[in-house]
């Protein structure tokens, strides 16, 4: 639960930075349509990999998916 709390704090900080300093994430703007359009594909692949994998790989899939979600919400 502590990790989830840190994730929410980090997401909140990124969203605040985007609000007050929009140029902070300007380098991601060209990739925004690709990140947004691939949401369901990435979600289904991550869910499938999570179900098939063992513990260590599950954590890696979860971390990578959380990074993708952060990108999806921020851009």
C-alpha positions, 0 to 999 in steps of 0.5 A, spaced: 500 500 500 505 504 501 508 503 494 501 505 491 501 511 496 508 514 493 505 512 486 499 517 487 503 522 490 508 522 484 502 522 479 499 528 483 506 532 483 506 531 475 499 533 474 501 540 478 507 541 474 503 540 468 498 545 470 503 550 473 509 549 468 506 546 461 513 546 458 515 541 463 512 536 459 513 539 452 518 534 450 512 528 450 507 532 446 509 529 439 508 522 442 501 524 446 496 521 440 500 514 440 500 514 448 493 515 448 491 511 442 494 505 444 491 504 451 487 498 450 492 494 447 497 496 452 492 494 457 490 487 454 497 485 453 499 487 460 493 484 463 495 477 459 502 478 461 501 479 468 496 473 468 501 468 465 507 470 469 511 468 475 512 473 481 518 477 479 516 478 472 509 480 475 512 486 479 516 488 472 509 488 468 506 492 474 511 497 474 512 498 467 504 498 466 504 504 472 509 508 468 505 507 462 499 509 466 503 515 468 504 517 461 497 516 459 494 521 465 500 526 464 500 527 456 
